[in-house]
């Protein structure tokens, strides 16, 4: 992998991690079309995922600080309740990670026909969320679990995590203003935890990737992720996600054609 390829992959990872178009699906398509495969470099994969985590923390730094400040008062206040909801939302993806790791991994590896079909599912979810009746209801504990199930399903390549979780929340009638924030905060610990598990395990063999190449991918993922995260918050508030439904449908059809 050279610096140009690292910049492309970092850009794809940063943009598609936050926009409702499926980062895993787009990386599969990029791998098939251009021969770009970030999974060949374990360190690079960890770096770009770390960059999107850092982008999320940067965007929501004030909210995260307020949540932690309230939580460490050790009383059942709004901040503690919110963190409990985030922890509840993590249960389904944790179960999927522990018990369904091998079946999910078998879905990767250039299966463009399958990725295309799942992008069509993402498109349908975005359409359903767009036309859902907006009831401006706060996210409850049961809502957090259901949104967490949507996140667990989104480990499938082609299913957008942000698209699935935000659309599910919209269909539940949750407030738009809360959904983008909750969707992005709920993924922080699972991604950090998954990377830590990988780092403490046996590192897969693969070609070495240079420091500057990794840095280029990290920087591209962080900058594009920061922009995409802020943009996505605005799009959810203004109900502009329908255009991503059109995009996912087009990308899914193209993926199926070239499969």
Secondary structure, DSSP 8 states (H G I E B T S, - for coil): --HHHHHHHHHHHHHHHHSTT-HHHHHHHHHHHH---GGG-HHHHHHHHHHHHHHHHHHTHHHHHHHHHHHTT-S--HHHHHHHHHHHHHHHHHHHHHHSHHHHHTT-SS-HHHHHHHHHHHHHHHHHHHHS----B---HHHHHHHHHHHHHTTSTTS-HHHHHHHHHHHTTB-HHHHHHHHHHTTHHHHHHHHHHHHHS---------HHHHHHHHHHHHHHHHHHHHHHHHHHHTT-THHHHHHHHHHHHHHHHH-
